Amino acid sequence: MFPIRDTIRSRSVPIVNYLIILANVLVFFYELNLPPYRLDQFISTYALIPARLNLSNPLTWGPLFTHMFLHSGWFHILSNMWVLFIFGDNVEDRIGPLRYLLFYLAGGVVAGLTQAFFSPDASVPALGASGAIAAVLGAYFFYFPKARVFTLILIFIIPWFIEVPAVIFIGFWFVSQLFSGLLSLTTASGASLSGVAWFAHIGGFVFGLLMAAPFALGRKENTWHPDEYWPY
């Protein structure tokens, strides 16, 4: 299932969400302009390599933050930024820009720590915004259970466009991540043969789901009306 858009309009301009997307894009274009040997060095320095992480040594903590702004290719960054574009604006609108920035960064850190916990000896770099975005999905799941997602589904290469409840769309995604993560425990690196850091997704989502309520404390909850939904 590929999301096209959700049905809830943001009541404010999601400045922080746009800036996060811009930061990811700028870093990706920087990566594209590096020669291969410099790119390998750049990834080795700023991606999260669990085997190098030592929680008792703050000097090794940097990649917990920087890894969430790196991407391995066009599909990787486009798919991540598209999902963030669709769901991040509503979460920022719900908790406010500063809290959203802290929430996003904390979600990415927790995602990285979760992956490192399940694969502490892995020497393969983990990179990408999907762990932080998983936290956004967890918060969206909590804040907007009545939202719907206009979704593209391919059935025998025939495209179908349907409107799916957000709880089903995000719930199905999380179950698939959990299933893949459990399967990945049979490998030494904690990742599947596809190289996906499943437990980063799981950790980020659980963080988002559990921390959605605390981050919204003191914020007035929006009451959504039918005319505030995107028409089709």
N, CA, C and O of each residue as an XYZ file, in Angstrom:
928
protein
N       0.841     -1.186      0.000
C       0.000      0.000      0.000
C       0.882      1.244      0.000
O       1.834      1.343      0.774
N       0.557      2.186     -0.872
C       1.328      3.422     -0.948
C       0.397      4.596     -0.669
O      -0.604      4.765     -1.365
N       0.711      5.411      0.339
C      -0.179      6.519      0.688
C      -0.090      7.661     -0.323
O       1.000      8.031     -0.759
N      -1.236      8.211     -0.686
C      -1.284      9.363     -1.576
C      -1.472     10.648     -0.768
O      -0.784     11.642     -0.999
N      -2.408     10.616      0.178
C      -2.625     11.729      1.098
C      -3.585     11.271      2.178
O      -4.275     10.263      2.028
N      -3.623     12.023      3.267
C      -4.595     11.718      4.310
C      -5.770     12.681      4.184
O      -5.752     13.574      3.337
N      -6.783     12.507      5.015
C      -8.020     13.273      4.863
C      -8.125     14.467      5.792
O      -9.143     15.159      5.790
N      -7.096     14.723      6.586
C      -7.166     15.824      7.547
C      -6.260     16.962      7.117
O      -5.076     16.766      6.840
N      -6.828     18.139      7.068
C      -6.044     19.316      6.730
C      -5.363     19.870      7.977
O      -5.952     19.928      9.057
N      -4.123     20.269      7.802
C      -3.423     20.931      8.897
C      -3.930     22.359      9.009
O      -4.123     23.036      8.000
N      -4.147     22.817     10.246
C      -4.644     24.170     10.457
C      -3.528     25.214     10.524
O      -3.803     26.412     10.595
N      -2.312     24.780     10.500
C      -1.172     25.696     10.541
C      -0.149     25.254      9.510
O      -0.168     24.113      9.050
N       0.739     26.161      9.155
C       1.805     25.814      8.210
C       2.863     24.999      8.946
O       3.441     25.483      9.919
N       3.128     23.772      8.500
C       4.072     22.905      9.224
C       5.524     23.262      8.917
O       6.232     22.523      8.232
N       5.947     24.401      9.435
C       7.276     24.920      9.122
C       8.380     23.922      9.497
O       9.282     23.664      8.699
N       8.307     23.366     10.706
C       9.356     22.451     11.152
C       9.391     21.199     10.282
O      10.466     20.712      9.932
N       8.223     20.682      9.937
C       8.177     19.498      9.073
C       8.832     19.793      7.722
O       9.586     18.973      7.198
N       8.542     20.961      7.168
C       9.168     21.357      5.902
C      10.680     21.493      6.062
O      11.435     21.079      5.182
N      11.125     22.066      7.174
C      12.562     22.246      7.391
C      13.272     20.907      7.554
O      14.398     20.737      7.087
N      12.615     19.958      8.216
C      13.209     18.625      8.356
C      13.355     17.971      6.988
O      14.390     17.379      6.681
N      12.315     18.080      6.172
C      12.382     17.522      4.817
C      13.497     18.197      4.028
O      14.266     17.527      3.339
N      13.586     19.525      4.127
C      14.630     20.258      3.415
C      16.016     19.830      3.869
O      16.912     19.663      3.042
N      16.206     19.650      5.168
C      17.508     19.226      5.695
C      17.897     17.867      5.131
O      19.048     17.660      4.745
N      16.947     16.941      5.081
C      17.224     15.624      4.528
C      17.599     15.697      3.053
O      18.527     15.025      2.603
N      16.872     16.517      2.311
C      17.142     16.652      0.879
C      18.518     17.272      0.645
O      19.264     16.810     -0.217
N      18.856     18.302      1.396
C      20.156     18.956      1.229
C      21.308     17.998      1.546
O      22.309     17.962      0.830
N      21.159     17.231      2.614
C      22.202     16.257      2.959
C      22.325     15.200      1.869
O      23.430     14.778      1.528
N      21.184     14.771      1.321
C      21.213     13.756      0.263
C      21.939     14.280     -0.975
O      22.740     13.560     -1.571
N      21.668     15.531     -1.369
C      22.363     16.095     -2.529
C      23.855     16.278     -2.239
O      24.686     16.172     -3.140
N      24.181     16.550     -0.988
C      25.589     16.609     -0.616
C      26.240     15.236     -0.816
O      27.355     15.135     -1.329
N      25.529     14.188     -0.403
C      26.030     12.828     -0.601
C      26.255     12.533     -2.081
O      27.261     11.933     -2.460
N      25.307     12.960     -2.911
C      25.402     12.669     -4.346
C      26.637     13.299     -4.977
O      27.157     12.792     -5.971
N      27.101     14.396     -4.405
C      28.232     15.107     -4.991
C      29.583     14.675     -4.428
O      30.620     15.222     -4.803
N      29.570     13.704     -3.538
C      30.830     13.203     -2.988
C      31.389     12.100     -3.875
O      30.627     11.272     -4.376
N      32.704     12.069     -4.079
C      33.305     10.927     -4.779
C      33.140      9.670     -3.925
O      32.963      9.764     -2.711
N      33.197      8.504     -4.550
C      32.914      7.257     -3.813
C      33.700      7.089     -2.516
O      33.128      6.691     -1.501
N      34.990      7.380     -2.530
C      35.778      7.161     -1.315
C      35.376      8.135     -0.209
O      35.380      7.778      0.969
N      35.024      9.379     -0.595
C      34.574     10.356      0.394
C      33.187      9.993      0.921
O      32.893     10.193      2.099
N      32.348      9.465      0.051
C      31.015      9.059      0.479
C      31.098      7.927      1.495
O      30.397      7.944      2.507
N      31.952      6.947      1.227
C      32.131      5.843      2.179
C      32.603      6.369      3.526
O      32.143      5.917      4.574
N      33.517      7.321      3.493
C      34.029      7.912      4.726
C      32.942      8.696      5.443
O      32.831      8.640      6.668
N      32.138      9.428      4.676
C      31.046     10.227      5.237
C      30.017      9.324      5.921
O      29.590      9.597      7.043
N      29.626      8.251      5.237
C      28.655      7.311      5.800
C      29.229      6.638      7.040
O      28.534      6.486      8.045
N      30.484      6.237      6.972
C      31.117      5.568      8.103
C      31.176      6.473      9.335
O      31.126      5.994     10.468
N      31.282      7.780      9.104
C      31.402      8.730     10.216
C      30.053      9.082     10.817
O      29.922      9.167     12.038
N      29.041      9.289      9.969
C      27.783      9.854     10.448
C      26.609      8.872     10.501
O      25.584      9.181     11.109
N      26.732      7.716      9.888
C      25.696      6.689     10.034
C      25.877      5.988     11.376
O      26.941      6.062     11.990
N      24.830      5.312     11.817
C      24.889      4.610     13.097
C      25.443      3.204     12.897
O      24.846      2.379     12.204
N      26.572      2.950     13.503
C      27.174      1.614     13.473
C      27.123      1.086     14.901
O      27.919      1.508     15.740
N      26.200      0.170     15.192
C      25.992     -0.269     16.578
C      27.252     -0.739     17.285
O      27.414     -0.502     18.482
N      28.146     -1.401     16.561
C      29.364     -1.919     17.188
C      30.256     -0.804     17.734
O      31.084     -1.049     18.611
N      30.096      0.412     17.223
C      30.907      1.537     17.684
C      30.231      2.342     18.788
O      30.853      3.211     19.400
N      28.970      2.054     19.040
C      28.223      2.842     20.014
C      28.549      2.389     21.426
O      28.466      1.203     21.747
N      28.920      3.342     22.259
C      29.220      3.073     23.656
C      28.484      4.113     24.494
O      28.879      5.279     24.524
N      27.422      3.702     25.173
C      26.590      4.650     25.906
C      27.331      5.314     27.058
O      26.894      6.352     27.555
N      28.429      4.740     27.483
C      29.219      5.357     28.556
C      30.211      6.384     28.015
O      30.899      7.060     28.780
N      30.276      6.492     26.688
C      31.198      7.437     26.060
C      30.407      8.397     25.167
O      30.037      8.025     24.053
N      30.141      9.622     25.628
C      29.343     10.585     24.846
C      29.922     10.889     23.474
O      29.194     11.332     22.585
N      31.212     10.663     23.285
C      31.830     10.944     21.995
C      31.304     10.034     20.894
O      31.484     10.325     19.712
N      30.655      8.932     21.270
C      30.128      8.001     20.264
C      28.640      8.214     20.005
O      28.034      7.465     19.239
N      28.050      9.218     20.629
C      26.610      9.401     20.521
C      26.168     10.155     19.268
O      25.002     10.079     18.879
N      27.074     10.870     18.645
C      26.719     11.720     17.512
C      25.893     11.033     16.439
O      24.881     11.590     16.013
N      26.282      9.837     15.979
C      25.524      9.169     14.921
C      24.076      8.832     15.290
O      23.255      8.595     14.404
N      23.755      8.808     16.592
C      22.366      8.594     16.971
C      21.479      9.709     16.419
O      20.296      9.494     16.154
N      22.054     10.903     16.248
C      21.324     12.034     15.687
C      21.534     12.151     14.176
O      20.579     12.344     13.423
N      22.779     12.033     13.744
C      23.088     12.306     12.338
C      22.578     11.214     11.395
O      22.312     11.497     10.227
N      22.437      9.980     11.870
C      22.052      8.896     10.961
C      20.677      9.119     10.355
O      20.384      8.627      9.265
N      19.818      9.875     11.073
C      18.444     10.053     10.592
C      18.334     11.085      9.481
O      17.240     11.339      8.977
N      19.460     11.685      9.094
C      19.444     12.642      7.985
C      20.194     12.105      6.759
O      20.406     12.833      5.789
N      20.586     10.846      6.807
C      21.297     10.225      5.687
C      20.381      9.248      4.957
O      19.501      8.636      5.564
N      20.594      9.108      3.649
C      19.806      8.154      2.871
C      20.696      7.470      1.846
O      21.713      8.013      1.414
N      20.290      6.269      1.471
C      21.142      5.436      0.623
C      20.821      5.525     -0.861
O      21.573      4.990     -1.675
N      19.734      6.181     -1.240
C      19.394      6.267     -2.652
C      18.112      7.049     -2.863
O      17.459      7.481     -1.913
N      17.766      7.222     -4.142
C      16.599      8.022     -4.480
C      15.303      7.462     -3.914
O      14.500      8.204     -3.349
N      15.094      6.152     -4.060
C      13.857      5.567     -3.542
C      13.782      5.713     -2.028
O      12.715      5.976     -1.473
N      14.910      5.541     -1.373
C      14.970      5.628      0.080
C      14.512      7.009      0.559
O      13.653      7.113      1.435
N      15.080      8.055     -0.012
C      14.740      9.397      0.472
C      13.355      9.831     -0.007
O      12.617     10.462      0.750
N      12.991      9.507     -1.240
C      11.687      9.943     -1.749
C      10.543      9.292     -0.978
O       9.564      9.957     -0.639
N      10.664      7.997     -0.702
C       9.599      7.318      0.032
C       9.510      7.843      1.461
O       8.411      8.064      1.971
N      10.655      8.045      2.110
C      10.645      8.566      3.478
C      10.068      9.975      3.551
O       9.222     10.261      4.398
N      10.527     10.851      2.663
C      10.068     12.236      2.715
C       8.593     12.361      2.328
O       7.899     13.245      2.832
N       8.115     11.503      1.455
C       6.708     11.545      1.082
C       5.825     11.175      2.274
O       4.831     11.848      2.548
N       6.186     10.116      2.975
C       5.412      9.709      4.151
C       5.463     10.799      5.221
O       4.451     11.096      5.855
N       6.636     11.392      5.422
C       6.754     12.473      6.402
C       5.908     13.672      5.990
O       5.286     14.314      6.837
N       5.883     13.975      4.705
C       5.086     15.083      4.194
C       3.597     14.866      4.454
O       2.883     15.809      4.792
N       3.131     13.641      4.300
C       1.711     13.343      4.467
C       1.286     13.379      5.928
O       0.254     13.962      6.261
N       2.074     12.758      6.803
C       1.643     12.573      8.183
C       2.251     13.569      9.174
O       1.667     13.835     10.225
N       3.409     14.113      8.843
C       4.097     14.968      9.805
C       3.410     16.288     10.067
O       3.483     16.809     11.180
N       2.736     16.848      9.053
C       2.123     18.163      9.241
C       1.046     18.141     10.313
O       0.930     19.077     11.104
N       0.250     17.060     10.340
C      -0.824     16.968     11.327
C      -0.292     16.790     12.744
O      -0.846     17.336     13.698
N       0.792     16.018     12.874
C       1.379     15.822     14.202
C       1.981     17.131     14.691
O       1.831     17.478     15.863
N       2.660     17.863     13.814
C       3.201     19.171     14.208
C       2.072     20.121     14.592
O       2.190     20.864     15.567
N       0.991     20.102     13.840
C      -0.152     20.956     14.133
C      -0.745     20.625     15.498
O      -1.229     21.510     16.204
N      -0.706     19.351     15.861
C      -1.316     18.905     17.121
C      -0.486     19.299     18.333
O      -1.050     19.671     19.362
N       0.847     19.227     18.241
C       1.673     19.463     19.435
C       2.491     20.753     19.368
O       3.094     21.152     20.364
N       2.517     21.405     18.209
C       3.275     22.640     18.084
C       4.664     22.398     17.515
O       5.206     21.302     17.660
N       5.257     23.410     16.862
C       6.523     23.213     16.139
C       7.716     22.827     17.005
O       8.461     21.919     16.637
N       7.922     23.486     18.143
C       9.087     23.169     18.962
C       8.981     21.763     19.534
O       9.941     20.994     19.490
N       7.813     21.430     20.070
C       7.631     20.079     20.598
C       7.784     19.039     19.484
O       8.332     17.956     19.692
N       7.293     19.393     18.318
C       7.406     18.450     17.196
C       8.854     18.185     16.845
O       9.227     17.040     16.592
N       9.676     19.219     16.826
C      11.099     19.032     16.531
C      11.747     18.123     17.571
O      12.482     17.200     17.220
N      11.478     18.381     18.844
C      12.034     17.538     19.908
C      11.519     16.107     19.802
O      12.266     15.146     19.988
N      10.230     15.987     19.499
C       9.618     14.665     19.360
C      10.274     13.890     18.220
O      10.613     12.716     18.371
N      10.449     14.549     17.091
C      11.032     13.898     15.922
C      12.455     13.416     16.199
O      12.802     12.271     15.911
N      13.266     14.303     16.760
C      14.653     13.940     17.051
C      14.733     12.834     18.098
O      15.525     11.901     17.962
N      13.904     12.941     19.154
C      13.904     11.906     20.188
C      13.461     10.576     19.612
O      14.003      9.528     19.966
N      12.470     10.614     18.718
C      12.010      9.378     18.089
C      13.107      8.720     17.273
O      13.250      7.498     17.290
N      13.890      9.534     16.552
C      14.987      8.976     15.780
C      16.071      8.385     16.651
O      16.645      7.349     16.315
N      16.356      9.035     17.771
C      17.361      8.515     18.700
C      16.903      7.192     19.304
O      17.670      6.232     19.365
N      15.661      7.148     19.744
C      15.131      5.901     20.330
C      15.133      4.789     19.285
O      15.442      3.640     19.597
N      14.789      5.131     18.048
C      14.820      4.131     16.982
C      16.229      3.568     16.807
O      16.408      2.357     16.681
N      17.230      4.455     16.800
C      18.603      3.993     16.665
C      19.044      3.137     17.842
O      19.720      2.123     17.663
N      18.658      3.549     19.054
C      19.013      2.766     20.239
C      18.350      1.390     20.215
O      18.950      0.397     20.628
N      17.127      1.340     19.737
C      16.428      0.049     19.657
C      17.135     -0.890     18.693
O      17.328     -2.069     18.989
N      17.518     -0.360     17.542
C      18.236     -1.189     16.577
C      19.567     -1.655     17.151
O      19.954     -2.810     16.979
N      20.268     -0.749     17.836
C      21.558     -1.119     18.424
C      21.388     -2.167     19.520
O      22.249     -3.029     19.694
N      20.288     -2.097     20.256
C      20.045     -3.072     21.314
C      19.899     -4.474     20.740
O      20.415     -5.439     21.304
N      19.194     -4.585     19.615
C      18.959     -5.904     19.028
C      20.106     -6.373     18.140
O      20.172     -7.550     17.783
N      21.006     -5.467     17.782
C      22.168     -5.874     16.977
C      23.407     -5.126     17.454
O      23.991     -4.346     16.702
N      23.812     -5.363     18.707
C      24.905     -4.572     19.303
C      26.250     -4.758     18.632
O      27.115     -3.888     18.735
N      26.444     -5.862     17.954
C      27.747     -6.115     17.340
C      27.759     -5.835     15.847
O      28.755     -6.104     15.175
N      26.673     -5.302     15.324
C      26.585     -5.065     13.884
C      27.559     -3.976     13.460
O      27.679     -2.944     14.121
N      28.247     -4.212     12.359
C      29.183     -3.232     11.820
C      28.654     -2.601     10.536
O      29.341     -1.802      9.899
N      27.434     -2.964     10.162
C      26.810     -2.397      8.966
C      26.170     -1.060      9.333
O      25.391     -0.999     10.284
N      26.480      0.010      8.605
C      25.898      1.324      8.938
C      24.377      1.319      8.795
O      23.835      0.804      7.817
N      23.708      1.893      9.773
C      22.259      2.082      9.713
C      22.006      3.566      9.471
O      22.551      4.413     10.179
N      21.193      3.879      8.486
C      20.947      5.269      8.152
C      19.546      5.432      7.587
O      18.965      4.496      7.039
N      19.019      6.635      7.731
C      17.701      6.934      7.196
C      16.784      7.544      8.230
O      16.985      7.398      9.435
N      15.765      8.238      7.727
C      14.814      8.927      8.594
C      13.645      8.054      9.012
O      12.773      8.512      9.750
N      13.603      6.807      8.559
C      12.404      5.996      8.767
C      12.126      5.702     10.237
O      10.964      5.530     10.606
N      13.147      5.638     11.089
C      12.904      5.424     12.508
C      12.193      6.602     13.137
O      11.239      6.425     13.895
N      12.658      7.820     12.822
C      11.995      9.028     13.318
C      10.598      9.160     12.728
O       9.664      9.565     13.420
N      10.453      8.819     11.446
C       9.145      8.886     10.802
C       8.197      7.861     11.417
O       6.996      8.110     11.519
N       8.727      6.720     11.824
C       7.901      5.725     12.504
C       7.317      6.304     13.791
O       6.180      5.999     14.152
N       8.096      7.140     14.484
C       7.579      7.805     15.684
C       6.432      8.740     15.320
O       5.441      8.820     16.045
N       6.561      9.441     14.206
C       5.484     10.313     13.731
C       4.236      9.491     13.422
O       3.123      9.910     13.742
N       4.414      8.330     12.805
C       3.270      7.463     12.511
C       2.605      6.981     13.797
O       1.379      6.897     13.872
N       3.413      6.665     14.806
C       2.851      6.242     16.085
C       2.011      7.337     16.713
O       0.938      7.071     17.253
N       2.502      8.578     16.644
C       1.748      9.708     17.189
C       0.480      9.957     16.382
O      -0.579     10.223     16.951
N       0.584      9.873     15.063
C      -0.588     10.069     14.199
C      -1.651      9.017     14.519
O      -2.839      9.328     14.595
N      -1.215      7.779     14.703
C      -2.113      6.681     15.061
C      -2.882      7.017     16.337
O      -4.066      6.703     16.460
N      -2.200      7.657     17.282
C      -2.818      8.013     18.562
C      -3.728      9.232     18.434
O      -4.840      9.234     18.963
N      -3.264     10.268     17.735
C      -4.005     11.529     17.674
C      -5.208     11.491     16.746
O      -6.229     12.117     17.030
N      -5.099     10.768     15.646
C      -6.117     10.855     14.596
C      -6.672      9.482     14.217
O      -6.530      9.057     13.071
N      -7.302      8.783     15.163
C      -7.805      7.432     14.879
C      -8.940      7.416     13.850
O      -9.217      6.374     13.256
N      -9.602      8.565     13.633
C     -10.719      8.603     12.685
C     -10.305      9.082     11.292
O     -11.133      9.159     10.384
N      -9.023      9.403     11.131
C      -8.548      9.861      9.825
C      -8.557      8.702      8.832
O      -8.625      7.533      9.212
N      -8.488      9.054      7.571
C      -8.426      8.052      6.520
C      -7.284      8.405      5.579
O      -6.882      9.564      5.475
N      -6.771      7.398      4.902
C      -5.624      7.582      4.012
C      -6.016      7.138      2.605
O      -6.404      5.989      2.392
N      -5.911      8.054      1.653
C      -6.153      7.715      0.253
C      -4.931      6.950     -0.235
O      -3.819      7.480     -0.224
N      -5.132      5.709     -0.662
C      -4.035      4.757     -0.828
C      -4.029      4.123     -2.212
O      -5.077      3.815     -2.780
N      -2.829      3.937     -2.737
C      -2.640      3.209     -3.991
C      -2.280      1.766     -3.679
O      -1.354      1.493     -2.915
N      -3.022      0.851     -4.277
C      -2.745     -0.581     -4.124
C      -2.622     -1.191     -5.510
O      -3.471     -0.964     -6.372
N      -1.569     -1.964     -5.724
C      -1.389     -2.650     -7.001
C      -1.897     -4.075     -6.875
O      -1.415     -4.841     -6.041
N      -2.862     -4.426     -7.695
C      -3.400     -5.782     -7.738
C      -3.160     -6.322     -9.143
O      -3.811     -5.912    -10.105
N      -2.207     -7.255     -9.238
C      -1.808     -7.795    -10.547
C      -1.449     -6.660    -11.494
O      -1.924     -6.602    -12.628
N      -0.594     -5.754    -11.005
C      -0.068     -4.572    -11.690
C      -1.155     -3.574    -12.090
O      -0.867     -2.604    -12.791
N      -2.381     -3.791    -11.662
C      -3.463     -2.839    -11.926
C      -3.586     -1.915    -10.711
O      -3.779     -2.393     -9.593
N      -3.476     -0.598    -10.917
C      -3.560      0.327     -9.778
C      -4.991      0.508     -9.283
O      -5.911      0.721    -10.073
N      -5.167      0.421     -7.969
C      -6.455      0.683     -7.336
C      -6.263      1.779     -6.298
O      -5.307      1.755     -5.523
N      -7.173      2.730     -6.292
C      -7.128      3.807     -5.326
C      -8.309      3.661     -4.378
O      -9.469      3.712     -4.787
N      -7.985      3.477     -3.094
C      -9.036      3.296     -2.111
C      -8.750      4.151     -0.882
O      -7.609      4.546     -0.642
N      -9.781      4.429     -0.118
C      -9.654      5.187      1.114
C      -9.643      4.211      2.288
O     -10.613      3.488      2.516
N      -8.538      4.200      3.028
C      -8.343      3.243      4.106
C      -8.297      3.984      5.433
O      -7.634      5.017      5.524
N      -8.980      3.491      6.474
C      -8.837      4.121      7.798
C      -7.368      4.157      8.215
O      -6.633      3.188      8.028
N      -6.958      5.284      8.779
C      -5.553      5.447      9.153
C      -5.102      4.365     10.132
O      -3.965      3.899     10.057
N      -5.986      3.962     11.052
C      -5.595      2.949     12.030
C      -5.296      1.618     11.341
O      -4.446      0.856     11.803
N      -5.991      1.338     10.243
C      -5.735      0.101      9.509
C      -4.461      0.231      8.691
O      -3.628     -0.676      8.670
N      -4.316      1.369      8.015
C      -3.118      1.587      7.193
C      -1.852      1.524      8.045
O      -0.923      0.780      7.735
N      -1.824      2.313      9.126
C      -0.636      2.356      9.978
C      -0.499      1.062     10.771
O       0.612      0.571     10.972
N      -1.624      0.507     11.223
C      -1.573     -0.750     11.967
C      -1.005     -1.880     11.125
O      -0.189     -2.667     11.603
N      -1.436     -1.960      9.869
C      -0.907     -2.997      8.969
C       0.594     -2.809      8.768
O       1.362     -3.771      8.762
N       0.995     -1.542      8.602
C       2.423     -1.259      8.427
C       3.207     -1.723      9.656
O       4.253     -2.356      9.513
N       2.717     -1.420     10.855
C       3.454     -1.789     12.056
C       3.531     -3.310     12.219
O       4.581     -3.842     12.580
N       2.446     -3.994     11.959
C       2.455     -5.458     12.075
C       3.476     -6.059     11.109
O       4.179     -7.010     11.454
N       3.555     -5.505      9.904
C       4.528     -6.009      8.934
C       5.963     -5.773      9.410
O       6.842     -6.610      9.203
N       6.189     -4.616     10.055
C       7.522     -4.338     10.589
C       7.856     -5.290     11.740
O       8.977     -5.789     11.845
N       6.861     -5.532     12.600
C       7.069     -6.423     13.741
C       7.357     -7.839     13.268
O       8.257     -8.500     13.788
N       6.605     -8.303     12.292
C       6.812     -9.649     11.753
C       8.203     -9.761     11.133
O       8.919    -10.733     11.372
N       8.579     -8.764     10.338
C       9.899     -8.793      9.705
C      11.008     -8.707     10.749
O      12.052     -9.344     10.609
N      10.775     -7.909     11.806
C      11.774     -7.800     12.860
C      11.999     -9.113     13.577
O      13.136     -9.482     13.874
N      10.912     -9.820     13.856
C      11.043    -11.115     14.516
C      11.783    -12.109     13.630
O      12.584    -12.904     14.120
N      11.516    -12.065     12.324
C      12.244    -12.938     11.416
C      13.723    -12.589     11.364
O      14.576    -13.464     11.215
N      14.016    -11.295     11.490
C      15.407    -10.852     11.398
C      16.248    -11.321     12.578
O      17.477    -11.300     12.505
N      15.607    -11.742     13.659
C      16.366    -12.217     14.817
C      17.155    -13.477     14.504
O      18.044    -13.871     15.259
N      16.818    -14.109     13.371
C      17.549    -15.312     12.977
C      18.868    -14.979     12.306
O      19.669    -15.874     12.034
N      19.112    -13.669     12.029
C      20.371    -13.265     11.411
C      21.267    -12.620     12.450
O      20.797    -12.150     13.486
N      22.552    -12.601     12.170
C      23.522    -12.080     13.136
C      23.444    -10.565     13.280
O      23.770    -10.022     14.335
N      23.008     -9.875     12.210
C      23.046     -8.416     12.243
C      21.762     -7.790     12.745
O      21.715     -6.580     12.968
N      20.715     -8.587     12.929
C      19.448     -8.026     13.348
C      18.714     -7.371     12.211
O      17.767     -6.618     12.438
N      19.131     -7.642     10.988
C      18.451     -7.128      9.803
C      18.197     -8.275      8.849
O      18.875     -9.301      8.898
N      17.226     -8.098      7.989
C      16.914     -9.129      7.022
C      17.921     -9.080      5.888
O      18.830     -8.249      5.884
N      17.751     -9.984      4.918
C      18.634     -9.973      3.769
C      18.505     -8.674      2.981
O      19.416     -8.319      2.233
N      17.396     -7.962      3.134
C      17.212     -6.693      2.442
C      17.992     -5.567      3.110
O      18.103     -4.476      2.551
N      18.535     -5.820      4.298
C      19.319     -4.809      4.980
C      18.508     -3.774      5.715
O      19.048     -2.735      6.096
N      17.247     -4.014      5.927
C      16.378     -3.051      6.597
C      16.508     -3.201      8.107
O      16.480     -4.312      8.637
N      16.650     -2.071      8.793
C      16.740     -2.083     10.256
C      15.332     -2.075     10.837
O      14.827     -1.029     11.247
N      14.708     -3.234     10.869
C      13.302     -3.335     11.271
C      13.068     -2.835     12.686
O      12.055     -2.190     12.956
N      13.991     -3.125     13.590
C      13.766     -2.763     14.987
C      13.867     -1.256     15.215
O      13.347     -0.745     16.207
N      14.520     -0.552     14.319
C      14.497      0.907     14.389
C      13.074      1.406     14.123
O      12.597      2.328     14.784
N      12.405      0.787     13.149
C      11.019      1.150     12.855
C      10.112      0.821     14.038
O       9.262      1.621     14.428
N      10.305     -0.353     14.592
C       9.473     -0.787     15.715
C       9.678      0.122     16.921
O       8.714      0.571     17.541
N      10.944      0.390     17.249
C      11.244      1.239     18.397
C      10.719      2.647     18.217
O      10.190      3.240     19.157
N      10.861      3.189     17.010
C      10.355      4.528     16.751
C       8.850      4.599     16.883
O       8.322      5.541     17.475
N       8.152      3.615     16.340
C       6.689      3.615     16.400
C       6.189      3.510     17.838
O       5.290      4.248     18.240
N       6.767      2.599     18.608
C       6.346      2.421     20.002
C       6.604      3.703     20.791
O       5.781      4.110     21.611
N       7.757      4.339     20.539
C       8.036      5.622     21.185
C       6.951      6.639     20.848
O       6.421      7.304     21.738
N       6.626      6.759     19.584
C       5.622      7.722     19.168
C       4.267      7.465     19.778
O       3.570      8.400     20.172
N       3.886      6.203     19.858
C       2.593      5.839     20.414
C       2.534      6.145     21.911
O       1.530      6.657     22.407
N       3.610      5.831     22.621
C       3.629      6.025     24.073
C       3.824      7.485     24.464
O       3.319      7.922     25.498
N       4.544      8.234     23.655
C       4.873      9.611     24.020
C       3.934     10.639     23.398
O       4.083     11.836     23.643
N       2.979     10.193     22.606
C       2.044     11.128     21.979
C       1.276     11.927     23.026
O       1.170     13.149     22.920
N       0.746     11.251     24.027
C      -0.035     11.940     25.062
C       0.818     12.916     25.866
O       0.398     14.060     26.038
N       1.995     12.530     26.370
C       2.812     13.494     27.122
C       3.200     14.725     26.302
O       3.221     15.835     26.834
N       3.506     14.546     25.027
C       3.910     15.683     24.204
C       2.739     16.612     23.895
O       2.948     17.763     23.512
N       1.526     16.129     24.055
C       0.354     16.962     23.780
C      -0.198     17.636     25.025
O      -1.184     18.369     24.942
N       0.419     17.403     26.176
C      -0.080     18.000     27.413
C      -0.111     19.529     27.308
O       0.858     20.161     26.888
N      -1.229     20.091     27.694
C      -1.369     21.536     27.663
C      -1.764     22.101     26.327
O      -2.021     23.300     26.218
N      -1.820     21.265     25.297
C      -2.223     21.719     23.977
C      -3.704     21.435     23.763
O      -4.185     20.350     24.088
N      -4.419     22.398     23.224
C      -5.840     22.221     22.959
C      -6.027     21.250     21.813
O      -5.408     21.396     20.759
N      -6.884     20.254     22.019
C      -7.125     19.260     20.983
C      -8.055     19.839     19.926
O      -9.079     20.447     20.239
N      -7.674     19.635     18.659
C      -8.507     20.127     17.573
C      -9.769     19.285     17.436
O      -9.729     18.066     17.599
N     -10.879     19.935     17.137
C     -12.108     19.226     16.819
C     -12.325     19.339     15.318
O     -12.535     20.430     14.789
N     -12.273     18.209     14.644
C     -12.318     18.215     13.184
C     -13.764     18.120     12.702
O     -14.563     17.348     13.231
N     -14.075     18.916     11.694
C     -15.402     18.943     11.109
C     -15.338     18.383      9.692
O     -14.268     18.366      9.084
N     -16.477     17.921      9.157
C     -16.463     17.316      7.810
C     -15.884     18.231      6.740
O     -15.229     17.752      5.815
N     -16.111     19.543      6.847
C     -15.611     20.431      5.815
C     -14.119     20.700      5.944
O     -13.551     21.424      5.126
N     -13.479     20.132      6.952
C     -12.043     20.283      7.104
C     -11.273     19.056      6.591
O     -10.063     18.934      6.781
N     -12.002     18.170      5.949
C     -11.381     16.996      5.352
C     -11.177     17.258      3.865
O     -11.939     17.991      3.234
N     -10.125     16.637      3.319
C      -9.869     16.802      1.893
C     -10.995     16.156      1.095
O     -11.358     15.013      1.371
N     -11.557     16.858      0.113
C     -12.574     16.240     -0.743
C     -11.934     15.346     -1.797
O     -10.766     15.517     -2.145
N     -12.704     14.400     -2.295
C     -12.222     13.512     -3.369
C     -13.113     13.613     -4.579
O     -12.870     12.943     -5.582
